[in-house]
Amino acid sequence: MDKHYVMWIKADCCFCISARDELFKQKVSHTINIMDDDLVRLDDIKEKWRHSTVPIIVYREDGEEELIGGHSDLKEWFKNDWVCANRN
């Protein structure tokens, strides 16, 4: 399975930095796109995912994409993923 996280951020956003740190902490495959110099493209991404703030975090697996959301959504994602993985 090809599991990967993609995140669009602004460099000075404290929630973006915290989400970035969480991805490193979880040791998952990820790509971080710093959008400070491409705000038009960032607006397009916000519109595509219907998510108006940064960070915008997406989970990709086997060609499918799922919006996780922002920083607090990512924390909850990993909390729930860990609970499910350790249930048995």
LUMLUMSE-919471 format. One line per field, with one value per atom (N, C-alpha, C, O, CB): atom name; residue in one letter; residue number from 1; x, y, z. Coordinates in pm, whole numbers, plus 50000, padded with zeros to 5 digits. Glycine has a CB too. Layout:
REM LUMLUMSE-919471
atom: [CA;...]
rest: [A;...]
nr: [NUM;...]
X: [X;...]
Y: [Y;...]
Z: [Z;...]
REM end
This chain:
REM LUMLUMSE-919471
atom: [N;CA;C;O;CB;N;CA;C;O;CB;N;CA;C;O;CB;N;CA;C;O;CB;N;CA;C;O;CB;N;CA;C;O;CB;N;CA;C;O;CB;N;CA;C;O;CB;N;CA;C;O;CB;N;CA;C;O;CB;N;CA;C;O;CB;N;CA;C;O;CB;N;CA;C;O;CB;N;CA;C;O;CB;N;CA;C;O;CB;N;CA;C;O;CB;N;CA;C;O;CB;N;CA;C;O;CB;N;CA;C;O;CB;N;CA;C;O;CB;N;CA;C;O;CB;N;CA;C;O;CB;N;CA;C;O;CB;N;CA;C;O;CB;N;CA;C;O;CB;N;CA;C;O;CB;N;CA;C;O;CB;N;CA;C;O;CB;N;CA;C;O;CB;N;CA;C;O;CB;N;CA;C;O;CB;N;CA;C;O;CB;N;CA;C;O;CB;N;CA;C;O;CB;N;CA;C;O;CB;N;CA;C;O;CB;N;CA;C;O;CB;N;CA;C;O;CB;N;CA;C;O;CB;N;CA;C;O;CB;N;CA;C;O;CB;N;CA;C;O;CB;N;CA;C;O;CB;N;CA;C;O;CB;N;CA;C;O;CB;N;CA;C;O;CB;N;CA;C;O;CB;N;CA;C;O;CB;N;CA;C;O;CB;N;CA;C;O;CB;N;CA;C;O;CB;N;CA;C;O;CB;N;CA;C;O;CB;N;CA;C;O;CB;N;CA;C;O;CB;N;CA;C;O;CB;N;CA;C;O;CB;N;CA;C;O;CB;N;CA;C;O;CB;N;CA;C;O;CB;N;CA;C;O;CB;N;CA;C;O;CB;N;CA;C;O;CB;N;CA;C;O;CB;N;CA;C;O;CB;N;CA;C;O;CB;N;CA;C;O;CB;N;CA;C;O;CB;N;CA;C;O;CB;N;CA;C;O;CB;N;CA;C;O;CB;N;CA;C;O;CB;N;CA;C;O;CB;N;CA;C;O;CB;N;CA;C;O;CB;N;CA;C;O;CB;N;CA;C;O;CB;N;CA;C;O;CB;N;CA;C;O;CB;N;CA;C;O;CB;N;CA;C;O;CB;N;CA;C;O;CB;N;CA;C;O;CB;N;CA;C;O;CB;N;CA;C;O;CB;N;CA;C;O;CB;N;CA;C;O;CB;N;CA;C;O;CB]
rest: [M;M;M;M;M;D;D;D;D;D;K;K;K;K;K;H;H;H;H;H;Y;Y;Y;Y;Y;V;V;V;V;V;M;M;M;M;M;W;W;W;W;W;I;I;I;I;I;K;K;K;K;K;A;A;A;A;A;D;D;D;D;D;C;C;C;C;C;C;C;C;C;C;F;F;F;F;F;C;C;C;C;C;I;I;I;I;I;S;S;S;S;S;A;A;A;A;A;R;R;R;R;R;D;D;D;D;D;E;E;E;E;E;L;L;L;L;L;F;F;F;F;F;K;K;K;K;K;Q;Q;Q;Q;Q;K;K;K;K;K;V;V;V;V;V;S;S;S;S;S;H;H;H;H;H;T;T;T;T;T;I;I;I;I;I;N;N;N;N;N;I;I;I;I;I;M;M;M;M;M;D;D;D;D;D;D;D;D;D;D;D;D;D;D;D;L;L;L;L;L;V;V;V;V;V;R;R;R;R;R;L;L;L;L;L;D;D;D;D;D;D;D;D;D;D;I;I;I;I;I;K;K;K;K;K;E;E;E;E;E;K;K;K;K;K;W;W;W;W;W;R;R;R;R;R;H;H;H;H;H;S;S;S;S;S;T;T;T;T;T;V;V;V;V;V;P;P;P;P;P;I;I;I;I;I;I;I;I;I;I;V;V;V;V;V;Y;Y;Y;Y;Y;R;R;R;R;R;E;E;E;E;E;D;D;D;D;D;G;G;G;G;G;E;E;E;E;E;E;E;E;E;E;E;E;E;E;E;L;L;L;L;L;I;I;I;I;I;G;G;G;G;G;G;G;G;G;G;H;H;H;H;H;S;S;S;S;S;D;D;D;D;D;L;L;L;L;L;K;K;K;K;K;E;E;E;E;E;W;W;W;W;W;F;F;F;F;F;K;K;K;K;K;N;N;N;N;N;D;D;D;D;D;W;W;W;W;W;V;V;V;V;V;C;C;C;C;C;A;A;A;A;A;N;N;N;N;N;R;R;R;R;R;N;N;N;N;N]
nr: [1;1;1;1;1;2;2;2;2;2;3;3;3;3;3;4;4;4;4;4;5;5;5;5;5;6;6;6;6;6;7;7;7;7;7;8;8;8;8;8;9;9;9;9;9;10;10;10;10;10;11;11;11;11;11;12;12;12;12;12;13;13;13;13;13;14;14;14;14;14;15;15;15;15;15;16;16;16;16;16;17;17;17;17;17;18;18;18;18;18;19;19;19;19;19;20;20;20;20;20;21;21;21;21;21;22;22;22;22;22;23;23;23;23;23;24;24;24;24;24;25;25;25;25;25;26;26;26;26;26;27;27;27;27;27;28;28;28;28;28;29;29;29;29;29;30;30;30;30;30;31;31;31;31;31;32;32;32;32;32;33;33;33;33;33;34;34;34;34;34;35;35;35;35;35;36;36;36;36;36;37;37;37;37;37;38;38;38;38;38;39;39;39;39;39;40;40;40;40;40;41;41;41;41;41;42;42;42;42;42;43;43;43;43;43;44;44;44;44;44;45;45;45;45;45;46;46;46;46;46;47;47;47;47;47;48;48;48;48;48;49;49;49;49;49;50;50;50;50;50;51;51;51;51;51;52;52;52;52;52;53;53;53;53;53;54;54;54;54;54;55;55;55;55;55;56;56;56;56;56;57;57;57;57;57;58;58;58;58;58;59;59;59;59;59;60;60;60;60;60;61;61;61;61;61;62;62;62;62;62;63;63;63;63;63;64;64;64;64;64;65;65;65;65;65;66;66;66;66;66;67;67;67;67;67;68;68;68;68;68;69;69;69;69;69;70;70;70;70;70;71;71;71;71;71;72;72;72;72;72;73;73;73;73;73;74;74;74;74;74;75;75;75;75;75;76;76;76;76;76;77;77;77;77;77;78;78;78;78;78;79;79;79;79;79;80;80;80;80;80;81;81;81;81;81;82;82;82;82;82;83;83;83;83;83;84;84;84;84;84;85;85;85;85;85;86;86;86;86;86;87;87;87;87;87;88;88;88;88;88]
X: [50084;50000;50087;50188;49905;50049;50121;50049;49949;50132;50099;50038;50126;50247;50019;50064;50141;50052;49933;50198;50111;50041;50095;50215;50058;50005;50043;49986;49869;49991;50071;50028;50068;50180;50088;49975;50001;50001;49908;49895;50109;50125;50172;50209;50224;50170;50239;50349;50328;50140;50464;50584;50569;50628;50701;50493;50483;50361;50328;50480;50295;50172;50209;50265;50076;50176;50213;50141;50198;50181;50018;49947;50010;50013;49799;50061;50130;50259;50289;50161;50333;50458;50431;50504;50533;50327;50290;50246;50281;50178;50170;50127;50247;50256;50024;50339;50463;50539;50585;50553;50551;50621;50552;50619;50630;50419;50344;50372;50385;50193;50381;50413;50552;50571;50405;50648;50782;50779;50842;50881;50706;50694;50634;50679;50606;50535;50469;50552;50520;50332;50657;50747;50673;50694;50821;50587;50510;50565;50626;50359;50542;50581;50495;50372;50566;50560;50482;50555;50677;50452;50477;50526;50469;50349;50489;50554;50510;50530;50640;50588;50423;50427;50413;50308;50315;50519;50515;50464;50525;50658;50351;50278;50290;50214;50134;50383;50397;50413;50364;50515;50480;50506;50408;50427;50645;50303;50205;50064;49997;50239;50022;49893;49774;49669;49881;49790;49683;49660;49546;49717;49768;49756;49700;49619;49894;49742;49689;49538;49464;49759;49491;49346;49276;49166;49318;49337;49280;49271;49171;49365;49374;49375;49270;49200;49516;49258;49154;49015;48929;49162;48995;48866;48842;48733;48859;48944;48931;48888;48798;49064;48952;48925;48818;48781;49052;48767;48666;48714;48642;48531;48838;48903;48968;49062;49010;48920;48957;49083;49128;48845;49140;49257;49373;49355;49223;49492;49609;49643;49618;49729;49700;49740;49621;49514;49840;49641;49548;49621;49727;49500;49565;49634;49547;49429;49667;49609;49540;49615;49738;49529;49539;49595;49574;49463;49530;49681;49672;49711;49811;49764;49628;49658;49607;49489;49595;49697;49663;49582;49484;49586;49624;49559;49436;49385;49522;49388;49272;49319;49423;49180;49243;49276;49162;49044;49307;49199;49100;49149;49263;49076;49062;49096;49094;48994;48999;49205;49208;49158;49075;49353;49207;49167;49288;49385;49069;49282;49389;49466;49464;49335;49532;49619;49547;49591;49680;49438;49367;49307;49298;49255;49267;49214;49324;49298;49157;49445;49558;49588;49613;49682;49588;49612;49507;49539;49612;49383;49273;49286;49259;49137;49327;49348;49446;49419;49399;49560;49661;49615;49648;49792;49542;49489;49394;49405;49416;49302;49205;49272;49236;49093;49369;49440;49516;49519;49537;49578;49653;49557;49587;49731;49445;49347;49298;49291;49225;49265;49216;49325;49296;49168;49447;49557;49592;49643;49680;49564;49604;49485;49497;49677;49374;49253;49266;49218;49131;49328;49334;49450;49470;49344]
Y: [49881;50000;50125;50132;50000;50221;50346;50450;50508;50392;50474;50571;50694;50685;50511;50811;50934;51051;51054;50958;51146;51266;51384;51393;51290;51474;51596;51712;51711;51597;51814;51929;52057;52070;51924;52153;52286;52381;52382;52328;52461;52547;52686;52711;52486;52777;52905;52901;52850;53029;52952;52936;52995;52942;53000;53102;53168;53125;53189;53316;53020;52972;52874;52768;52905;52908;52821;52686;52585;52890;52682;52555;52467;52345;52579;52532;52459;52397;52282;52553;52472;52422;52305;52205;52534;52316;52207;52082;51971;52252;52101;51987;51923;51800;52033;52004;51952;51867;51757;52069;51919;51846;51714;51614;51931;51712;51589;51484;51366;51619;51526;51431;51370;51250;51500;51453;51401;51307;51201;51516;51344;51262;51125;51023;51333;51122;50997;50913;50797;51027;50974;50904;50847;50732;50792;50929;50888;50957;51064;50921;50896;50955;51079;51073;50852;51190;51313;51410;51403;51379;51501;51612;51739;51747;51596;51838;51968;52072;52088;52007;52142;52247;52382;52413;52227;52463;52596;52692;52707;52640;52755;52828;52980;53050;52791;53031;53176;53253;53365;53205;53193;53261;53222;53260;53230;53149;53107;53108;53005;52966;53226;53239;53212;53170;53376;53236;53205;53054;53008;53258;52979;52832;52785;52692;52765;52848;52811;52834;52751;52893;52944;52968;52859;52817;53106;52812;52703;52574;52502;52679;52547;52426;52438;52341;52404;52556;52578;52553;52492;52722;52601;52582;52435;52383;52666;52368;52226;52143;52059;52173;52167;52086;52146;52086;52068;52265;52334;52349;52321;52257;52393;52413;52551;52573;52299;52644;52785;52828;52941;52870;52742;52780;52685;52577;52780;52726;52639;52595;52668;52710;52478;52386;52313;52300;52287;52266;52175;52042;52034;52230;51939;51811;51704;51689;51772;51631;51528;51396;51392;51568;51289;51154;51086;51086;51073;51026;50954;50808;50778;51019;50720;50577;50509;50519;50512;50441;50366;50448;50400;50242;50572;50658;50732;50818;50578;50701;50770;50882;50869;50670;50991;51104;51132;51120;51230;51167;51201;51324;51328;51082;51424;51542;51507;51458;51658;51533;51521;51651;51650;51488;51762;51894;51974;51986;51881;52028;52111;52044;51922;52242;52127;52079;51989;51877;52196;52037;51958;51831;51728;52042;51839;51720;51614;51494;51759;51659;51567;51497;51377;51641;51573;51514;51408;51300;51624;51439;51344;51222;51110;51412;51244;51137;51035;50915;51194;51082;50990;50923;50807;51063;50994;50936;50821;50713;51044;50844;50740;50627;50511;50801;50659;50557;50464;50343;50622;50523;50444;50353;50236;50536;50407;50328;50209;50096;50416;50235;50128;50023;49903;50186;50067;49975;49888;49777;50053;49936;49863;49800;49763;49956;49789;49733;49581;49530;49763;49510;49363;49317;49196;49303]
Z: [50000;50000;50000;50071;50122;49921;49911;49996;49952;49763;50118;50209;50215;50235;50352;50196;50190;50234;50204;50048;50303;50346;50266;50240;50498;50227;50157;50237;50278;50007;50258;50337;50266;50217;50479;50262;50209;50327;50408;50101;50338;50454;50414;50299;50552;50512;50504;50609;50720;50526;50576;50659;50799;50893;50591;50815;50945;51027;51127;50925;50986;51052;51163;51136;50950;51289;51401;51395;51435;51534;51345;51332;51224;51235;51300;51120;51013;51064;51033;50894;51143;51200;51293;51292;51275;51373;51464;51387;51425;51560;51280;51197;51130;51123;51090;51081;51022;51123;51092;50972;51245;51350;51382;51410;51477;51377;51403;51296;51327;51409;51170;51063;51084;51064;50926;51124;51154;51274;51272;51180;51376;51498;51466;51520;51603;51378;51342;51243;51218;51282;51189;51096;50975;50936;51168;50917;50800;50675;50684;50818;50562;50435;50410;50423;50319;50375;50354;50262;50242;50487;50209;50129;50187;50216;49978;50204;50256;50147;50094;50386;50114;50013;50081;50137;49906;50079;50137;50030;49925;50190;50058;49955;49963;49897;49962;50041;50060;49929;49916;50150;49832;49704;49594;49479;49658;49629;49528;49587;49594;49473;49630;49698;49606;49653;49757;49476;49382;49379;49385;49239;49371;49373;49507;49511;49346;49616;49748;49752;49806;49860;49695;49689;49609;49646;49625;49501;49422;49505;49498;49294;49581;49666;49776;49806;49729;49835;49936;49877;49941;49993;49755;49688;49655;49676;49560;49604;49568;49688;49678;49513;49802;49921;50011;50112;50000;49974;50055;50199;50295;50052;50210;50341;50336;50260;50373;50417;50401;50476;50459;50445;50558;50636;50608;50550;50786;50650;50644;50785;50881;50576;50799;50694;50632;50693;50748;50512;50445;50434;50371;50302;50495;50501;50435;50466;50647;50343;50266;50282;50282;50115;50296;50305;50171;50117;50422;50118;49990;50013;50078;49880;49958;49966;49840;49807;50092;49771;49651;49551;49495;49688;49529;49431;49479;49408;49315;49597;49654;49746;49811;49731;49752;49838;49935;49900;49754;50056;50159;50235;50282;50257;50246;50323;50471;50523;50293;50538;50684;50743;50834;50736;50692;50742;50783;50707;50859;50904;50955;51068;51082;51001;51148;51255;51355;51380;51327;51413;51515;51454;51521;51581;51328;51259;51242;51256;51120;51213;51199;51331;51334;51148;51441;51573;51604;51653;51683;51575;51599;51508;51550;51577;51383;51286;51341;51339;51151;51389;51440;51570;51594;51463;51651;51775;51741;51798;51861;51650;51611;51535;51554;51525;51449;51374;51469;51450;51273;51571;51668;51747;51769;51765;51788;51864;51780;51829;51907;51653;51566;51541;51542;51433;51520;51491;51611;51595;51446;51732;51852;51925;52042;51946;51859;51919;51941;52043;51831;51849;51858;51941;51958;51720]
REM end
